[in-house]
């Protein structure tokens, strides 16, 4: 499935703005549509809207075209931003 990341990011920004300082069902639903996580799992893993925005940015890097090394470099360049998100995701799987 090809994702229009610009459209997705615009929609996500709108939902984040509407959500205020909490992740609500609508925001979790946007993320769960393109992941294997349920709405409830998204809400539990990422209760802060800032984290959801970081998750979306990380997913965009992973899903955009480009080779693996390019993606790794982008993630490493933003390690401070993505570190907590990656840790939460890996905790879910381990």
PDB file with one MODEL, atoms N, CA, C and O in Angstrom:
MODEL        1
ATOM      1  N   UNK A   1       0.834  -1.171   0.000  1.00  0.00           N
ATOM      2  CA  UNK A   1       0.000   0.000   0.000  1.00  0.00           C
ATOM      3  C   UNK A   1       0.886   1.242   0.000  1.00  0.00           C
ATOM      4  O   UNK A   1       1.724   1.412   0.885  1.00  0.00           O
ATOM      5  N   UNK A   2       0.699   2.102  -0.984  1.00  0.00           N
ATOM      6  CA  UNK A   2       1.447   3.335  -1.070  1.00  0.00           C
ATOM      7  C   UNK A   2       0.765   4.397  -0.215  1.00  0.00           C
ATOM      8  O   UNK A   2      -0.450   4.580  -0.289  1.00  0.00           O
ATOM      9  N   UNK A   3       1.545   5.083   0.585  1.00  0.00           N
ATOM     10  CA  UNK A   3       1.011   6.101   1.480  1.00  0.00           C
ATOM     11  C   UNK A   3       1.474   7.468   1.007  1.00  0.00           C
ATOM     12  O   UNK A   3       2.661   7.675   0.756  1.00  0.00           O
ATOM     13  N   UNK A   4       0.545   8.395   0.885  1.00  0.00           N
ATOM     14  CA  UNK A   4       0.866   9.789   0.581  1.00  0.00           C
ATOM     15  C   UNK A   4       1.285  10.435   1.898  1.00  0.00           C
ATOM     16  O   UNK A   4       0.435  10.861   2.680  1.00  0.00           O
ATOM     17  N   UNK A   5       2.603  10.509   2.147  1.00  0.00           N
ATOM     18  CA  UNK A   5       3.103  10.952   3.438  1.00  0.00           C
ATOM     19  C   UNK A   5       2.775  12.409   3.716  1.00  0.00           C
ATOM     20  O   UNK A   5       2.535  12.772   4.867  1.00  0.00           O
ATOM     21  N   UNK A   6       2.759  13.254   2.687  1.00  0.00           N
ATOM     22  CA  UNK A   6       2.412  14.653   2.910  1.00  0.00           C
ATOM     23  C   UNK A   6       0.971  14.771   3.402  1.00  0.00           C
ATOM     24  O   UNK A   6       0.684  15.510   4.344  1.00  0.00           O
ATOM     25  N   UNK A   7       0.072  14.036   2.754  1.00  0.00           N
ATOM     26  CA  UNK A   7      -1.336  14.040   3.156  1.00  0.00           C
ATOM     27  C   UNK A   7      -1.481  13.442   4.554  1.00  0.00           C
ATOM     28  O   UNK A   7      -2.193  13.986   5.398  1.00  0.00           O
ATOM     29  N   UNK A   8      -0.798  12.315   4.793  1.00  0.00           N
ATOM     30  CA  UNK A   8      -0.867  11.666   6.096  1.00  0.00           C
ATOM     31  C   UNK A   8      -0.380  12.615   7.190  1.00  0.00           C
ATOM     32  O   UNK A   8      -1.020  12.732   8.235  1.00  0.00           O
ATOM     33  N   UNK A   9       0.748  13.294   6.959  1.00  0.00           N
ATOM     34  CA  UNK A   9       1.305  14.204   7.953  1.00  0.00           C
ATOM     35  C   UNK A   9       0.363  15.376   8.205  1.00  0.00           C
ATOM     36  O   UNK A   9       0.184  15.790   9.350  1.00  0.00           O
ATOM     37  N   UNK A  10      -0.241  15.914   7.142  1.00  0.00           N
ATOM     38  CA  UNK A  10      -1.197  17.016   7.307  1.00  0.00           C
ATOM     39  C   UNK A  10      -2.405  16.576   8.128  1.00  0.00           C
ATOM     40  O   UNK A  10      -2.860  17.302   9.011  1.00  0.00           O
ATOM     41  N   UNK A  11      -2.921  15.380   7.830  1.00  0.00           N
ATOM     42  CA  UNK A  11      -4.058  14.860   8.587  1.00  0.00           C
ATOM     43  C   UNK A  11      -3.670  14.591  10.038  1.00  0.00           C
ATOM     44  O   UNK A  11      -4.437  14.878  10.957  1.00  0.00           O
ATOM     45  N   UNK A  12      -2.481  14.043  10.232  1.00  0.00           N
ATOM     46  CA  UNK A  12      -2.009  13.757  11.583  1.00  0.00           C
ATOM     47  C   UNK A  12      -1.836  15.048  12.370  1.00  0.00           C
ATOM     48  O   UNK A  12      -2.226  15.116  13.535  1.00  0.00           O
ATOM     49  N   UNK A  13      -1.256  16.069  11.751  1.00  0.00           N
ATOM     50  CA  UNK A  13      -1.095  17.362  12.419  1.00  0.00           C
ATOM     51  C   UNK A  13      -2.443  17.933  12.841  1.00  0.00           C
ATOM     52  O   UNK A  13      -2.579  18.477  13.936  1.00  0.00           O
ATOM     53  N   UNK A  14      -3.430  17.807  11.974  1.00  0.00           N
ATOM     54  CA  UNK A  14      -4.764  18.310  12.288  1.00  0.00           C
ATOM     55  C   UNK A  14      -5.351  17.564  13.488  1.00  0.00           C
ATOM     56  O   UNK A  14      -5.924  18.176  14.390  1.00  0.00           O
ATOM     57  N   UNK A  15      -5.202  16.233  13.488  1.00  0.00           N
ATOM     58  CA  UNK A  15      -5.727  15.432  14.588  1.00  0.00           C
ATOM     59  C   UNK A  15      -4.982  15.762  15.883  1.00  0.00           C
ATOM     60  O   UNK A  15      -5.600  15.855  16.944  1.00  0.00           O
ATOM     61  N   UNK A  16      -3.661  15.940  15.805  1.00  0.00           N
ATOM     62  CA  UNK A  16      -2.870  16.283  16.992  1.00  0.00           C
ATOM     63  C   UNK A  16      -3.326  17.627  17.556  1.00  0.00           C
ATOM     64  O   UNK A  16      -3.478  17.779  18.769  1.00  0.00           O
ATOM     65  N   UNK A  17      -3.540  18.582  16.686  1.00  0.00           N
ATOM     66  CA  UNK A  17      -4.008  19.888  17.140  1.00  0.00           C
ATOM     67  C   UNK A  17      -5.366  19.777  17.820  1.00  0.00           C
ATOM     68  O   UNK A  17      -5.614  20.438  18.829  1.00  0.00           O
ATOM     69  N   UNK A  18      -6.235  18.951  17.277  1.00  0.00           N
ATOM     70  CA  UNK A  18      -7.552  18.755  17.875  1.00  0.00           C
ATOM     71  C   UNK A  18      -7.455  18.006  19.204  1.00  0.00           C
ATOM     72  O   UNK A  18      -8.271  18.222  20.099  1.00  0.00           O
ATOM     73  N   UNK A  19      -6.473  17.141  19.331  1.00  0.00           N
ATOM     74  CA  UNK A  19      -6.347  16.317  20.527  1.00  0.00           C
ATOM     75  C   UNK A  19      -5.808  17.084  21.723  1.00  0.00           C
ATOM     76  O   UNK A  19      -6.009  16.673  22.866  1.00  0.00           O
ATOM     77  N   UNK A  20      -5.131  18.188  21.474  1.00  0.00           N
ATOM     78  CA  UNK A  20      -4.565  18.953  22.580  1.00  0.00           C
ATOM     79  C   UNK A  20      -3.401  18.211  23.185  1.00  0.00           C
ATOM     80  O   UNK A  20      -2.494  17.787  22.469  1.00  0.00           O
ATOM     81  N   UNK A  21      -3.411  18.051  24.469  1.00  0.00           N
ATOM     82  CA  UNK A  21      -2.293  17.430  25.179  1.00  0.00           C
ATOM     83  C   UNK A  21      -2.495  15.944  25.440  1.00  0.00           C
ATOM     84  O   UNK A  21      -1.743  15.367  26.226  1.00  0.00           O
ATOM     85  N   UNK A  22      -3.456  15.315  24.830  1.00  0.00           N
ATOM     86  CA  UNK A  22      -3.676  13.883  25.073  1.00  0.00           C
ATOM     87  C   UNK A  22      -3.936  13.165  23.766  1.00  0.00           C
ATOM     88  O   UNK A  22      -4.426  13.749  22.799  1.00  0.00           O
ATOM     89  N   UNK A  23      -3.602  11.904  23.759  1.00  0.00           N
ATOM     90  CA  UNK A  23      -3.883  11.079  22.601  1.00  0.00           C
ATOM     91  C   UNK A  23      -5.289  10.549  22.764  1.00  0.00           C
ATOM     92  O   UNK A  23      -5.588   9.884  23.756  1.00  0.00           O
ATOM     93  N   UNK A  24      -6.156  10.831  21.808  1.00  0.00           N
ATOM     94  CA  UNK A  24      -7.516  10.327  21.920  1.00  0.00           C
ATOM     95  C   UNK A  24      -7.744   9.226  20.894  1.00  0.00           C
ATOM     96  O   UNK A  24      -6.836   8.863  20.147  1.00  0.00           O
ATOM     97  N   UNK A  25      -8.931   8.714  20.864  1.00  0.00           N
ATOM     98  CA  UNK A  25      -9.243   7.605  19.964  1.00  0.00           C
ATOM     99  C   UNK A  25      -9.009   7.953  18.504  1.00  0.00           C
ATOM    100  O   UNK A  25      -8.560   7.109  17.729  1.00  0.00           O
ATOM    101  N   UNK A  26      -9.304   9.170  18.127  1.00  0.00           N
ATOM    102  CA  UNK A  26      -9.148   9.582  16.735  1.00  0.00           C
ATOM    103  C   UNK A  26      -7.675   9.561  16.319  1.00  0.00           C
ATOM    104  O   UNK A  26      -7.339   9.094  15.230  1.00  0.00           O
ATOM    105  N   UNK A  27      -6.808  10.064  17.182  1.00  0.00           N
ATOM    106  CA  UNK A  27      -5.375  10.083  16.890  1.00  0.00           C
ATOM    107  C   UNK A  27      -4.805   8.668  16.856  1.00  0.00           C
ATOM    108  O   UNK A  27      -4.054   8.322  15.944  1.00  0.00           O
ATOM    109  N   UNK A  28      -5.153   7.863  17.831  1.00  0.00           N
ATOM    110  CA  UNK A  28      -4.686   6.468  17.854  1.00  0.00           C
ATOM    111  C   UNK A  28      -5.192   5.733  16.622  1.00  0.00           C
ATOM    112  O   UNK A  28      -4.486   4.891  16.066  1.00  0.00           O
ATOM    113  N   UNK A  29      -6.396   6.044  16.198  1.00  0.00           N
ATOM    114  CA  UNK A  29      -6.968   5.413  15.003  1.00  0.00           C
ATOM    115  C   UNK A  29      -6.180   5.727  13.748  1.00  0.00           C
ATOM    116  O   UNK A  29      -6.039   4.866  12.880  1.00  0.00           O
ATOM    117  N   UNK A  30      -5.663   6.942  13.632  1.00  0.00           N
ATOM    118  CA  UNK A  30      -4.861   7.303  12.463  1.00  0.00           C
ATOM    119  C   UNK A  30      -3.601   6.452  12.387  1.00  0.00           C
ATOM    120  O   UNK A  30      -3.212   6.003  11.309  1.00  0.00           O
ATOM    121  N   UNK A  31      -2.969   6.233  13.525  1.00  0.00           N
ATOM    122  CA  UNK A  31      -1.737   5.435  13.560  1.00  0.00           C
ATOM    123  C   UNK A  31      -2.048   3.963  13.346  1.00  0.00           C
ATOM    124  O   UNK A  31      -1.341   3.285  12.602  1.00  0.00           O
ATOM    125  N   UNK A  32      -3.090   3.463  13.985  1.00  0.00           N
ATOM    126  CA  UNK A  32      -3.389   2.033  13.893  1.00  0.00           C
ATOM    127  C   UNK A  32      -3.797   1.613  12.482  1.00  0.00           C
ATOM    128  O   UNK A  32      -3.676   0.441  12.125  1.00  0.00           O
ATOM    129  N   UNK A  33      -4.281   2.564  11.675  1.00  0.00           N
ATOM    130  CA  UNK A  33      -4.676   2.248  10.301  1.00  0.00           C
ATOM    131  C   UNK A  33      -3.477   1.784   9.471  1.00  0.00           C
ATOM    132  O   UNK A  33      -3.623   0.929   8.597  1.00  0.00           O
ATOM    133  N   UNK A  34      -2.302   2.336   9.738  1.00  0.00           N
ATOM    134  CA  UNK A  34      -1.132   1.996   8.919  1.00  0.00           C
ATOM    135  C   UNK A  34      -0.122   1.124   9.665  1.00  0.00           C
ATOM    136  O   UNK A  34       0.979   0.891   9.167  1.00  0.00           O
ATOM    137  N   UNK A  35      -0.489   0.641  10.852  1.00  0.00           N
ATOM    138  CA  UNK A  35       0.395  -0.260  11.599  1.00  0.00           C
ATOM    139  C   UNK A  35      -0.372  -1.524  11.971  1.00  0.00           C
ATOM    140  O   UNK A  35      -1.552  -1.671  11.654  1.00  0.00           O
ATOM    141  N   UNK A  36       0.308  -2.408  12.635  1.00  0.00           N
ATOM    142  CA  UNK A  36      -0.335  -3.624  13.144  1.00  0.00           C
ATOM    143  C   UNK A  36      -0.800  -3.440  14.583  1.00  0.00           C
ATOM    144  O   UNK A  36      -1.255  -4.390  15.220  1.00  0.00           O
ATOM    145  N   UNK A  37      -0.684  -2.225  15.089  1.00  0.00           N
ATOM    146  CA  UNK A  37      -1.119  -1.934  16.449  1.00  0.00           C
ATOM    147  C   UNK A  37      -2.594  -1.555  16.456  1.00  0.00           C
ATOM    148  O   UNK A  37      -3.090  -0.936  15.514  1.00  0.00           O
ATOM    149  N   UNK A  38      -3.284  -1.928  17.516  1.00  0.00           N
ATOM    150  CA  UNK A  38      -4.682  -1.519  17.674  1.00  0.00           C
ATOM    151  C   UNK A  38      -4.718  -0.094  18.228  1.00  0.00           C
ATOM    152  O   UNK A  38      -3.707   0.430  18.696  1.00  0.00           O
ATOM    153  N   UNK A  39      -5.886   0.513  18.165  1.00  0.00           N
ATOM    154  CA  UNK A  39      -6.054   1.852  18.741  1.00  0.00           C
ATOM    155  C   UNK A  39      -5.639   1.853  20.209  1.00  0.00           C
ATOM    156  O   UNK A  39      -4.936   2.757  20.663  1.00  0.00           O
ATOM    157  N   UNK A  40      -6.075   0.844  20.941  1.00  0.00           N
ATOM    158  CA  UNK A  40      -5.783   0.745  22.363  1.00  0.00           C
ATOM    159  C   UNK A  40      -4.275   0.622  22.617  1.00  0.00           C
ATOM    160  O   UNK A  40      -3.747   1.250  23.534  1.00  0.00           O
ATOM    161  N   UNK A  41      -3.592  -0.179  21.813  1.00  0.00           N
ATOM    162  CA  UNK A  41      -2.140  -0.340  21.963  1.00  0.00           C
ATOM    163  C   UNK A  41      -1.415   0.978  21.698  1.00  0.00           C
ATOM    164  O   UNK A  41      -0.471   1.323  22.409  1.00  0.00           O
ATOM    165  N   UNK A  42      -1.851   1.705  20.686  1.00  0.00           N
ATOM    166  CA  UNK A  42      -1.232   3.000  20.385  1.00  0.00           C
ATOM    167  C   UNK A  42      -1.417   3.946  21.568  1.00  0.00           C
ATOM    168  O   UNK A  42      -0.470   4.611  21.988  1.00  0.00           O
ATOM    169  N   UNK A  43      -2.627   4.008  22.100  1.00  0.00           N
ATOM    170  CA  UNK A  43      -2.897   4.889  23.229  1.00  0.00           C
ATOM    171  C   UNK A  43      -2.059   4.526  24.450  1.00  0.00           C
ATOM    172  O   UNK A  43      -1.571   5.410  25.154  1.00  0.00           O
ATOM    173  N   UNK A  44      -1.892   3.230  24.704  1.00  0.00           N
ATOM    174  CA  UNK A  44      -1.117   2.795  25.868  1.00  0.00           C
ATOM    175  C   UNK A  44       0.381   3.037  25.673  1.00  0.00           C
ATOM    176  O   UNK A  44       1.060   3.475  26.602  1.00  0.00           O
ATOM    177  N   UNK A  45       0.896   2.759  24.486  1.00  0.00           N
ATOM    178  CA  UNK A  45       2.321   2.945  24.217  1.00  0.00           C
ATOM    179  C   UNK A  45       2.713   4.412  24.115  1.00  0.00           C
ATOM    180  O   UNK A  45       3.792   4.804  24.560  1.00  0.00           O
ATOM    181  N   UNK A  46       1.839   5.219  23.529  1.00  0.00           N
ATOM    182  CA  UNK A  46       2.163   6.614  23.237  1.00  0.00           C
ATOM    183  C   UNK A  46       1.062   7.554  23.725  1.00  0.00           C
ATOM    184  O   UNK A  46       0.318   8.111  22.918  1.00  0.00           O
ATOM    185  N   UNK A  47       0.957   7.732  25.045  1.00  0.00           N
ATOM    186  CA  UNK A  47      -0.110   8.581  25.579  1.00  0.00           C
ATOM    187  C   UNK A  47       0.107  10.065  25.290  1.00  0.00           C
ATOM    188  O   UNK A  47      -0.832  10.857  25.379  1.00  0.00           O
ATOM    189  N   UNK A  48       1.315  10.441  24.951  1.00  0.00           N
ATOM    190  CA  UNK A  48       1.661  11.834  24.677  1.00  0.00           C
ATOM    191  C   UNK A  48       1.605  12.101  23.181  1.00  0.00           C
ATOM    192  O   UNK A  48       2.187  11.351  22.397  1.00  0.00           O
ATOM    193  N   UNK A  49       0.926  13.142  22.781  1.00  0.00           N
ATOM    194  CA  UNK A  49       0.787  13.434  21.352  1.00  0.00           C
ATOM    195  C   UNK A  49       2.129  13.722  20.680  1.00  0.00           C
ATOM    196  O   UNK A  49       2.292  13.446  19.492  1.00  0.00           O
ATOM    197  N   UNK A  50       3.082  14.269  21.416  1.00  0.00           N
ATOM    198  CA  UNK A  50       4.402  14.520  20.836  1.00  0.00           C
ATOM    199  C   UNK A  50       5.064  13.204  20.429  1.00  0.00           C
ATOM    200  O   UNK A  50       5.756  13.141  19.413  1.00  0.00           O
ATOM    201  N   UNK A  51       4.852  12.161  21.218  1.00  0.00           N
ATOM    202  CA  UNK A  51       5.412  10.851  20.878  1.00  0.00           C
ATOM    203  C   UNK A  51       4.752  10.284  19.622  1.00  0.00           C
ATOM    204  O   UNK A  51       5.418   9.653  18.801  1.00  0.00           O
ATOM    205  N   UNK A  52       3.471  10.503  19.473  1.00  0.00           N
ATOM    206  CA  UNK A  52       2.769  10.015  18.289  1.00  0.00           C
ATOM    207  C   UNK A  52       3.316  10.701  17.045  1.00  0.00           C
ATOM    208  O   UNK A  52       3.457  10.073  15.996  1.00  0.00           O
ATOM    209  N   UNK A  53       3.618  11.968  17.159  1.00  0.00           N
ATOM    210  CA  UNK A  53       4.178  12.708  16.026  1.00  0.00           C
ATOM    211  C   UNK A  53       5.575  12.159  15.672  1.00  0.00           C
ATOM    212  O   UNK A  53       5.912  12.032  14.495  1.00  0.00           O
ATOM    213  N   UNK A  54       6.370  11.841  16.679  1.00  0.00           N
ATOM    214  CA  UNK A  54       7.685  11.245  16.436  1.00  0.00           C
ATOM    215  C   UNK A  54       7.542   9.869  15.804  1.00  0.00           C
ATOM    216  O   UNK A  54       8.299   9.517  14.899  1.00  0.00           O
ATOM    217  N   UNK A  55       6.580   9.091  16.275  1.00  0.00           N
ATOM    218  CA  UNK A  55       6.316   7.776  15.689  1.00  0.00           C
ATOM    219  C   UNK A  55       5.972   7.921  14.213  1.00  0.00           C
ATOM    220  O   UNK A  55       6.462   7.151  13.387  1.00  0.00           O
ATOM    221  N   UNK A  56       5.147   8.881  13.878  1.00  0.00           N
ATOM    222  CA  UNK A  56       4.764   9.113  12.478  1.00  0.00           C
ATOM    223  C   UNK A  56       5.983   9.480  11.637  1.00  0.00           C
ATOM    224  O   UNK A  56       6.119   9.021  10.503  1.00  0.00           O
ATOM    225  N   UNK A  57       6.868  10.307  12.190  1.00  0.00           N
ATOM    226  CA  UNK A  57       8.082  10.694  11.462  1.00  0.00           C
ATOM    227  C   UNK A  57       8.988   9.484  11.246  1.00  0.00           C
ATOM    228  O   UNK A  57       9.575   9.330  10.175  1.00  0.00           O
ATOM    229  N   UNK A  58       9.101   8.633  12.253  1.00  0.00           N
ATOM    230  CA  UNK A  58       9.908   7.418  12.127  1.00  0.00           C
ATOM    231  C   UNK A  58       9.313   6.475  11.081  1.00  0.00           C
ATOM    232  O   UNK A  58      10.038   5.911  10.263  1.00  0.00           O
ATOM    233  N   UNK A  59       7.999   6.311  11.113  1.00  0.00           N
ATOM    234  CA  UNK A  59       7.336   5.444  10.131  1.00  0.00           C
ATOM    235  C   UNK A  59       7.529   5.981   8.719  1.00  0.00           C
ATOM    236  O   UNK A  59       7.698   5.212   7.773  1.00  0.00           O
ATOM    237  N   UNK A  60       7.504   7.289   8.583  1.00  0.00           N
ATOM    238  CA  UNK A  60       7.704   7.878   7.257  1.00  0.00           C
ATOM    239  C   UNK A  60       9.090   7.539   6.714  1.00  0.00           C
ATOM    240  O   UNK A  60       9.226   7.189   5.542  1.00  0.00           O
ATOM    241  N   UNK A  61      10.110   7.640   7.551  1.00  0.00           N
ATOM    242  CA  UNK A  61      11.473   7.285   7.127  1.00  0.00           C
ATOM    243  C   UNK A  61      11.517   5.838   6.673  1.00  0.00           C
ATOM    244  O   UNK A  61      12.095   5.523   5.633  1.00  0.00           O
ATOM    245  N   UNK A  62      10.910   4.966   7.447  1.00  0.00           N
ATOM    246  CA  UNK A  62      10.961   3.535   7.156  1.00  0.00           C
ATOM    247  C   UNK A  62      10.194   3.183   5.890  1.00  0.00           C
ATOM    248  O   UNK A  62      10.637   2.330   5.122  1.00  0.00           O
ATOM    249  N   UNK A  63       9.062   3.818   5.661  1.00  0.00           N
ATOM    250  CA  UNK A  63       8.219   3.461   4.529  1.00  0.00           C
ATOM    251  C   UNK A  63       8.556   4.185   3.224  1.00  0.00           C
ATOM    252  O   UNK A  63       8.160   3.724   2.153  1.00  0.00           O
ATOM    253  N   UNK A  64       9.267   5.291   3.288  1.00  0.00           N
ATOM    254  CA  UNK A  64       9.624   5.996   2.059  1.00  0.00           C
ATOM    255  C   UNK A  64      10.637   5.182   1.260  1.00  0.00           C
ATOM    256  O   UNK A  64      11.333   4.319   1.794  1.00  0.00           O
ATOM    257  N   UNK A  65      10.696   5.481  -0.019  1.00  0.00           N
ATOM    258  CA  UNK A  65      11.655   4.759  -0.852  1.00  0.00           C
ATOM    259  C   UNK A  65      13.081   5.159  -0.473  1.00  0.00           C
ATOM    260  O   UNK A  65      13.319   6.222   0.100  1.00  0.00           O
ATOM    261  N   UNK A  66      13.994   4.297  -0.803  1.00  0.00           N
ATOM    262  CA  UNK A  66      15.397   4.519  -0.485  1.00  0.00           C
ATOM    263  C   UNK A  66      15.996   3.236   0.030  1.00  0.00           C
ATOM    264  O   UNK A  66      15.284   2.313   0.427  1.00  0.00           O
ATOM    265  N   UNK A  67      17.313   3.188   0.020  1.00  0.00           N
ATOM    266  CA  UNK A  67      17.942   1.953   0.468  1.00  0.00           C
ATOM    267  C   UNK A  67      18.064   1.933   1.999  1.00  0.00           C
ATOM    268  O   UNK A  67      17.860   2.942   2.676  1.00  0.00           O
ATOM    269  N   UNK A  68      18.395   0.772   2.503  1.00  0.00           N
ATOM    270  CA  UNK A  68      18.449   0.556   3.942  1.00  0.00           C
ATOM    271  C   UNK A  68      19.469   1.474   4.612  1.00  0.00           C
ATOM    272  O   UNK A  68      19.196   2.017   5.682  1.00  0.00           O
ATOM    273  N   UNK A  69      20.622   1.652   4.008  1.00  0.00           N
ATOM    274  CA  UNK A  69      21.655   2.505   4.611  1.00  0.00           C
ATOM    275  C   UNK A  69      21.186   3.947   4.736  1.00  0.00           C
ATOM    276  O   UNK A  69      21.466   4.611   5.735  1.00  0.00           O
ATOM    277  N   UNK A  70      20.482   4.427   3.737  1.00  0.00           N
ATOM    278  CA  UNK A  70      19.943   5.788   3.769  1.00  0.00           C
ATOM    279  C   UNK A  70      18.947   5.943   4.924  1.00  0.00           C
ATOM    280  O   UNK A  70      18.964   6.945   5.639  1.00  0.00           O
ATOM    281  N   UNK A  71      18.094   4.954   5.093  1.00  0.00           N
ATOM    282  CA  UNK A  71      17.106   4.988   6.168  1.00  0.00           C
ATOM    283  C   UNK A  71      17.793   4.933   7.534  1.00  0.00           C
ATOM    284  O   UNK A  71      17.430   5.670   8.450  1.00  0.00           O
ATOM    285  N   UNK A  72      18.778   4.064   7.658  1.00  0.00           N
ATOM    286  CA  UNK A  72      19.524   3.953   8.916  1.00  0.00           C
ATOM    287  C   UNK A  72      20.185   5.278   9.252  1.00  0.00           C
ATOM    288  O   UNK A  72      20.133   5.725  10.397  1.00  0.00           O
ATOM    289  N   UNK A  73      20.807   5.911   8.261  1.00  0.00           N
ATOM    290  CA  UNK A  73      21.457   7.201   8.490  1.00  0.00           C
ATOM    291  C   UNK A  73      20.468   8.259   8.967  1.00  0.00           C
ATOM    292  O   UNK A  73      20.791   9.049   9.854  1.00  0.00           O
ATOM    293  N   UNK A  74      19.267   8.285   8.391  1.00  0.00           N
ATOM    294  CA  UNK A  74      18.253   9.255   8.817  1.00  0.00           C
ATOM    295  C   UNK A  74      17.809   8.981  10.257  1.00  0.00           C
ATOM    296  O   UNK A  74      17.594   9.911  11.035  1.00  0.00           O
ATOM    297  N   UNK A  75      17.677   7.713  10.598  1.00  0.00           N
ATOM    298  CA  UNK A  75      17.291   7.366  11.971  1.00  0.00           C
ATOM    299  C   UNK A  75      18.404   7.731  12.944  1.00  0.00           C
ATOM    300  O   UNK A  75      18.138   8.289  14.008  1.00  0.00           O
ATOM    301  N   UNK A  76      19.649   7.421  12.589  1.00  0.00           N
ATOM    302  CA  UNK A  76      20.791   7.740  13.443  1.00  0.00           C
ATOM    303  C   UNK A  76      20.926   9.253  13.605  1.00  0.00           C
ATOM    304  O   UNK A  76      21.217   9.738  14.698  1.00  0.00           O
ATOM    305  N   UNK A  77      20.717   9.992  12.531  1.00  0.00           N
ATOM    306  CA  UNK A  77      20.800  11.449  12.600  1.00  0.00           C
ATOM    307  C   UNK A  77      19.779  12.032  13.578  1.00  0.00           C
ATOM    308  O   UNK A  77      19.985  13.110  14.135  1.00  0.00           O
ATOM    309  N   UNK A  78      18.696  11.320  13.776  1.00  0.00           N
ATOM    310  CA  UNK A  78      17.629  11.774  14.675  1.00  0.00           C
ATOM    311  C   UNK A  78      17.471  10.848  15.881  1.00  0.00           C
ATOM    312  O   UNK A  78      16.373  10.696  16.417  1.00  0.00           O
ATOM    313  N   UNK A  79      18.574  10.231  16.302  1.00  0.00           N
ATOM    314  CA  UNK A  79      18.528   9.243  17.382  1.00  0.00           C
ATOM    315  C   UNK A  79      17.933   9.811  18.665  1.00  0.00           C
ATOM    316  O   UNK A  79      17.189   9.113  19.353  1.00  0.00           O
ATOM    317  N   UNK A  80      18.242  11.054  19.002  1.00  0.00           N
ATOM    318  CA  UNK A  80      17.689  11.653  20.219  1.00  0.00           C
ATOM    319  C   UNK A  80      16.171  11.733  20.143  1.00  0.00           C
ATOM    320  O   UNK A  80      15.479  11.513  21.137  1.00  0.00           O
ATOM    321  N   UNK A  81      15.666  12.042  18.982  1.00  0.00           N
ATOM    322  CA  UNK A  81      14.222  12.174  18.791  1.00  0.00           C
ATOM    323  C   UNK A  81      13.528  10.817  18.791  1.00  0.00           C
ATOM    324  O   UNK A  81      12.447  10.671  19.362  1.00  0.00           O
ATOM    325  N   UNK A  82      14.149   9.820  18.148  1.00  0.00           N
ATOM    326  CA  UNK A  82      13.500   8.525  17.962  1.00  0.00           C
ATOM    327  C   UNK A  82      13.828   7.482  19.008  1.00  0.00           C
ATOM    328  O   UNK A  82      13.168   6.445  19.065  1.00  0.00           O
ATOM    329  N   UNK A  83      14.834   7.726  19.842  1.00  0.00           N
ATOM    330  CA  UNK A  83      15.283   6.724  20.812  1.00  0.00           C
ATOM    331  C   UNK A  83      14.172   6.182  21.690  1.00  0.00           C
ATOM    332  O   UNK A  83      14.029   4.967  21.829  1.00  0.00           O
ATOM    333  N   UNK A  84      13.390   7.060  22.279  1.00  0.00           N
ATOM    334  CA  UNK A  84      12.311   6.630  23.166  1.00  0.00           C
ATOM    335  C   UNK A  84      11.229   5.860  22.433  1.00  0.00           C
ATOM    336  O   UNK A  84      10.665   4.904  22.966  1.00  0.00           O
ATOM    337  N   UNK A  85      10.942   6.278  21.210  1.00  0.00           N
ATOM    338  CA  UNK A  85       9.922   5.613  20.401  1.00  0.00           C
ATOM    339  C   UNK A  85      10.382   4.203  20.045  1.00  0.00           C
ATOM    340  O   UNK A  85       9.620   3.244  20.166  1.00  0.00           O
ATOM    341  N   UNK A  86      11.622   4.086  19.611  1.00  0.00           N
ATOM    342  CA  UNK A  86      12.169   2.775  19.248  1.00  0.00           C
ATOM    343  C   UNK A  86      12.180   1.850  20.462  1.00  0.00           C
ATOM    344  O   UNK A  86      11.840   0.672  20.351  1.00  0.00           O
ATOM    345  N   UNK A  87      12.569   2.382  21.616  1.00  0.00           N
ATOM    346  CA  UNK A  87      12.586   1.578  22.846  1.00  0.00           C
ATOM    347  C   UNK A  87      11.185   1.059  23.179  1.00  0.00           C
ATOM    348  O   UNK A  87      11.027  -0.114  23.518  1.00  0.00           O
ATOM    349  N   UNK A  88      10.175   1.913  23.086  1.00  0.00           N
ATOM    350  CA  UNK A  88       8.806   1.479  23.385  1.00  0.00           C
ATOM    351  C   UNK A  88       8.337   0.422  22.393  1.00  0.00           C
ATOM    352  O   UNK A  88       7.689  -0.548  22.787  1.00  0.00           O
ATOM    353  N   UNK A  89       8.653   0.593  21.125  1.00  0.00           N
ATOM    354  CA  UNK A  89       8.246  -0.388  20.127  1.00  0.00           C
ATOM    355  C   UNK A  89       8.924  -1.727  20.363  1.00  0.00           C
ATOM    356  O   UNK A  89       8.273  -2.770  20.304  1.00  0.00           O
ATOM    357  N   UNK A  90      10.210  -1.710  20.627  1.00  0.00           N
ATOM    358  CA  UNK A  90      10.932  -2.956  20.869  1.00  0.00           C
ATOM    359  C   UNK A  90      10.466  -3.629  22.159  1.00  0.00           C
ATOM    360  O   UNK A  90      10.405  -4.857  22.228  1.00  0.00           O
ATOM    361  N   UNK A  91      10.140  -2.844  23.172  1.00  0.00           N
ATOM    362  CA  UNK A  91       9.595  -3.404  24.408  1.00  0.00           C
ATOM    363  C   UNK A  91       8.303  -4.139  24.140  1.00  0.00           C
ATOM    364  O   UNK A  91       8.021  -5.151  24.782  1.00  0.00           O
ATOM    365  N   UNK A  92       7.518  -3.653  23.210  1.00  0.00           N
ATOM    366  CA  UNK A  92       6.250  -4.295  22.848  1.00  0.00           C
ATOM    367  C   UNK A  92       6.499  -5.665  22.228  1.00  0.00           C
ATOM    368  O   UNK A  92       5.691  -6.577  22.403  1.00  0.00           O
ATOM    369  N   UNK A  93       7.602  -5.819  21.509  1.00  0.00           N
ATOM    370  CA  UNK A  93       7.879  -7.059  20.787  1.00  0.00           C
ATOM    371  C   UNK A  93       8.743  -8.046  21.549  1.00  0.00           C
ATOM    372  O   UNK A  93       8.768  -9.231  21.214  1.00  0.00           O
ATOM    373  N   UNK A  94       9.447  -7.582  22.560  1.00  0.00           N
ATOM    374  CA  UNK A  94      10.359  -8.457  23.296  1.00  0.00           C
ATOM    375  C   UNK A  94       9.742  -8.878  24.614  1.00  0.00           C
ATOM    376  O   UNK A  94      10.362  -9.619  25.376  1.00  0.00           O
TER     377      UNK A  94
ENDMDL
END
